[in-house]
Amino acid sequence: MDITILGIESSCDDTSAAVIRNGVLLSNVIASQAVHVKYGGVVPELASRAHQQNIIPVVDTAIKEAGITADKIDAIAFTRGPGLLGSLLVGVSFAKGLALAKDIPLVECNHLQGHVFSHFIDMPDREVAHPAFPFLCLLVSGGHTQLIVVRGPLEMEIVGTTIDDAAGEAFDKCAKVMGLPYPGGPVIDRLAKEGNPERFAFAKPRVDGFDYSFSGLKTSFLYTLRDHVAENPNFIEENKADLCASLQKAIIDTLLNKLIKCAKEYGIKDIAIAGGVSANSGLRQAVAEACRRRGWRAFLPELKFTTDNAAMIAMVGLYHYNRGEFTSLDIAPSAKM
């Protein structure tokens, strides 16, 4: 029996809707919010207002592009959290209203689980290689850096997490200090290709177990800028590429160190990365090379699935649907899950 899921994602500053049928992507529509660029970061109130403007046309477009009508939808999967409360409220409220109007079951989804299971979305013209259970996933984004042992569908254990800043925050905050546009991660990635990654050495955190820390690395970067700018006001502009390359190398080395250590500890040979920072070309190359040397399999998400998108939410919703796990209309969004 065919199962068609409509996914709705509104956890931060991207409004997205997608339709999947039996795990195959039929449509995935994303409306990004350029309004935050001039502020150098996401403004929650502006994000929720933009979601209100975007949610109806985005969902309508996703359904039309999928070539279906609303009566063909078996369930509506929505992001309940984590995320910005105002943004989540828009998506949750719309999903509840549509479910009530069309008598369609609701399925609540965890945004972070969505990133992990973006590796299981198949395309209409091809079946994508999926990691085998159990696999290890490095979830790395602007707000989260986690090592997750995935033992089965929706069976996950977070074995490592950041104790302060996430990797994406380190990229964005350091980029802002250098005067780079927001979001800073992609800009650093581009400039890093032109620089010398060995030029500058920044402090690397020493945290027990599989947890991460990027606060000290970020502070070391800022102190380096302060000391050099005091002697040469043009230091940042003259050394921007080398600074970006060295910073990116330090962050990737920190991520890989714990990833490899964790994989060895758990005896896992299928390694996946997910989240916004998984689009970083340096990280993708480093993970692929580390796995190749050890005879492991690396799973790198398609770039369109690295950012927040509803296709991954629909995928999680399909697993919940298959287990008969539905949500009542009195559900409320949760900023932290």
VEXROSE-239226 format. One record per residue (C-alpha): residue in one letter; x, y, z. Coordinates in steps of 0.5 Angstrom, whole numbers, padded with zeros to 4 digits, always signed. Example, Ala and Ser with C-alpha at 12.3 -4.5 7.8 and 13.67 -1.06 7.14 Angstrom:
BEGIN
a+0025-0009+0016
s+0027-0002+0014
***
This chain:
BEGIN
m+0000+0000+0000
d+0003+0007-0002
i+0004+0012+0004
t+0004+0019+0002
i+0007+0024+0008
l+0006+0031+0008
g+0012+0034+0012
i+0012+0041+0015
e+0018+0045+0017
s+0019+0051+0021
s+0024+0051+0026
c+0028+0057+0025
d+0028+0061+0019
d+0027+0057+0013
t+0019+0055+0011
s+0019+0048+0008
a+0014+0043+0006
a+0015+0037+0002
v+0011+0030+0000
i+0014+0023+0000
r+0011+0017-0002
n+0014+0011+0001
g+0020+0014+0002
v+0021+0017-0005
l+0021+0025-0005
l+0016+0028-0010
s+0017+0035-0008
n+0021+0039-0003
v+0020+0047-0003
i+0024+0052+0001
a+0023+0059+0002
s+0029+0062+0006
q+0029+0069+0009
a+0034+0074+0007
v+0031+0079+0012
h+0036+0077+0017
v+0042+0078+0013
k+0043+0085+0015
y+0042+0084+0023
g+0048+0078+0022
g+0044+0073+0025
v+0037+0070+0026
v+0032+0075+0029
p+0026+0071+0032
e+0020+0075+0031
l+0022+0077+0024
a+0023+0069+0023
s+0016+0068+0026
r+0013+0073+0022
a+0016+0071+0015
h+0013+0064+0017
q+0006+0067+0017
q+0007+0070+0010
n+0010+0064+0007
i+0007+0057+0010
i+0001+0057+0006
p+0004+0058-0001
v+0010+0054+0001
v+0005+0048+0003
d+0001+0049-0003
t+0007+0049-0008
a+0009+0043-0005
i+0003+0039-0006
k+0002+0041-0013
e+0009+0040-0015
a+0008+0033-0012
g+0002+0032-0017
i-0003+0030-0012
t-0009+0033-0008
a-0010+0034-0001
d-0014+0028+0000
k-0009+0023-0002
i-0005+0025+0004
d-0004+0020+0009
a-0001+0024+0015
i+0002+0031+0016
a+0009+0031+0019
f+0011+0037+0023
t+0017+0039+0027
r+0015+0040+0034
g+0022+0042+0036
p+0027+0044+0038
g+0027+0051+0035
l+0025+0058+0036
l+0018+0058+0039
g+0015+0063+0035
s+0017+0060+0029
l+0015+0053+0031
l+0008+0055+0033
v+0007+0057+0026
g+0008+0051+0023
v+0005+0047+0028
s-0001+0051+0028
f-0002+0050+0021
a-0001+0043+0021
k-0006+0042+0026
g-0011+0047+0022
l-0010+0043+0016
a-0011+0036+0019
l-0017+0038+0022
a-0020+0041+0016
k-0018+0035+0012
d-0019+0030+0017
i-0012+0027+0016
p-0008+0024+0022
l-0002+0028+0025
v+0005+0026+0027
e+0010+0030+0031
c+0017+0030+0029
n+0024+0032+0032
h+0028+0036+0028
l+0034+0033+0030
q+0032+0026+0028
g+0030+0029+0021
h+0037+0031+0020
v+0040+0024+0021
f+0034+0021+0017
s+0036+0025+0011
h+0040+0020+0009
f+0034+0015+0007
i+0030+0020+0003
d+0030+0016-0004
m+0030+0020-0011
p+0024+0019-0016
d+0030+0017-0021
r+0034+0013-0016
e+0035+0009-0010
v+0040+0013-0005
a+0045+0009-0001
h+0043+0008+0006
p+0047+0007+0012
a+0046+0000+0015
f+0044+0000+0023
p+0048+0001+0027
f+0051+0007+0024
l+0054+0013+0027
c+0052+0020+0025
l+0056+0027+0027
l+0050+0032+0027
v+0053+0039+0026
s+0050+0045+0025
g+0049+0052+0028
g+0046+0050+0034
h+0048+0043+0035
t+0054+0039+0035
q+0052+0031+0037
l+0055+0024+0036
i+0049+0020+0035
v+0049+0012+0035
v+0043+0010+0031
r+0041+0003+0032
g+0035+0003+0028
p+0029+0007+0026
l+0028+0012+0031
e+0032+0008+0036
m+0038+0013+0037
e+0043+0015+0043
i+0046+0021+0044
v+0053+0019+0046
g+0057+0026+0045
t+0055+0033+0045
t+0057+0040+0045
i+0058+0043+0052
d+0058+0050+0050
d+0058+0053+0043
a+0056+0049+0037
a+0061+0048+0031
g+0057+0052+0027
e+0056+0058+0032
a+0064+0058+0032
f+0064+0059+0024
d+0059+0064+0025
k+0062+0068+0031
c+0069+0068+0028
a+0066+0070+0021
k+0062+0076+0024
v+0069+0079+0028
m+0072+0079+0021
g+0067+0083+0018
l+0064+0077+0013
p+0057+0077+0011
y+0052+0072+0015
p+0052+0066+0015
g+0059+0066+0016
g+0060+0059+0015
p+0060+0058+0007
v+0064+0064+0006
i+0069+0062+0011
d+0069+0055+0007
r+0070+0059+0000
l+0076+0063+0003
a+0079+0057+0006
k+0080+0054-0001
e+0085+0060-0002
g+0089+0060+0004
n+0094+0056+0008
p+0091+0052+0014
e+0098+0051+0017
r+0099+0059+0018
f+0096+0060+0025
a+0095+0055+0031
f+0089+0056+0035
a+0087+0052+0042
k+0084+0046+0041
p+0079+0043+0047
r+0081+0038+0051
v+0074+0035+0054
d+0073+0028+0057
g+0069+0023+0053
f+0066+0024+0046
d+0063+0031+0048
y+0065+0037+0044
s+0067+0044+0046
f+0068+0050+0041
s+0068+0056+0046
g+0076+0056+0047
l+0078+0055+0040
k+0073+0061+0039
t+0077+0065+0044
s+0084+0063+0042
f+0082+0066+0035
l+0079+0072+0038
y+0086+0073+0042
t+0090+0072+0035
l+0086+0077+0032
r+0086+0082+0037
d+0094+0082+0038
h+0095+0082+0031
v+0091+0088+0029
a+0094+0092+0035
e+0100+0092+0031
n+0097+0092+0024
p+0090+0095+0023
n+0090+0092+0016
f+0092+0085+0019
i+0085+0081+0018
e+0084+0084+0011
e+0091+0082+0009
n+0091+0075+0012
k+0083+0073+0011
a+0084+0067+0007
d+0090+0064+0012
l+0085+0066+0018
c+0079+0062+0015
a+0083+0056+0013
s+0087+0055+0019
l+0080+0056+0023
q+0076+0051+0019
k+0082+0046+0020
a+0082+0047+0027
i+0074+0046+0027
i+0074+0040+0023
d+0080+0037+0027
t+0076+0037+0033
l+0070+0034+0030
l+0074+0029+0027
n+0078+0027+0033
k+0072+0025+0037
l+0068+0022+0031
i+0074+0017+0030
k+0075+0016+0037
c+0067+0014+0038
a+0067+0010+0032
k+0072+0005+0034
e+0069+0005+0041
y+0063+0003+0039
g+0066-0002+0033
i+0062+0002+0028
k+0064+0002+0021
d+0058+0006+0017
i+0059+0014+0019
a+0054+0019+0017
i+0054+0027+0017
a+0048+0031+0017
g+0046+0038+0019
g+0048+0045+0016
v+0055+0045+0017
s+0055+0038+0013
a+0055+0042+0007
n+0062+0045+0009
s+0067+0042+0003
g+0073+0041+0008
l+0069+0037+0013
r+0066+0033+0007
q+0073+0031+0004
a+0076+0030+0011
v+0070+0025+0013
a+0071+0021+0006
e+0078+0021+0007
a+0078+0019+0014
c+0073+0013+0012
r+0077+0011+0006
r+0084+0010+0010
r+0080+0006+0015
g+0076+0002+0011
w+0069+0005+0013
r+0063+0007+0009
a+0062+0015+0009
f+0055+0018+0008
l+0055+0025+0006
p+0048+0028+0005
e+0046+0031-0002
l+0047+0039-0001
k+0040+0040-0001
f+0038+0036+0005
t+0044+0039+0009
t+0040+0046+0011
d+0033+0045+0014
n+0028+0042+0010
a+0021+0039+0010
a+0023+0032+0006
m+0027+0030+0012
i+0021+0031+0017
a+0017+0027+0012
m+0022+0022+0012
v+0021+0021+0020
g+0014+0022+0020
l+0014+0016+0015
y+0017+0012+0021
h+0012+0014+0026
y+0006+0013+0021
n+0009+0005+0020
r+0009+0005+0028
g+0002+0007+0029
e+0005+0013+0033
f+0000+0019+0032
t-0001+0026+0035
s-0007+0029+0038
l-0009+0036+0036
d-0008+0039+0043
i+0000+0038+0042
a+0004+0044+0043
p+0011+0046+0040
s+0017+0045+0044
a+0023+0050+0044
k+0028+0044+0047
m+0027+0037+0046
***
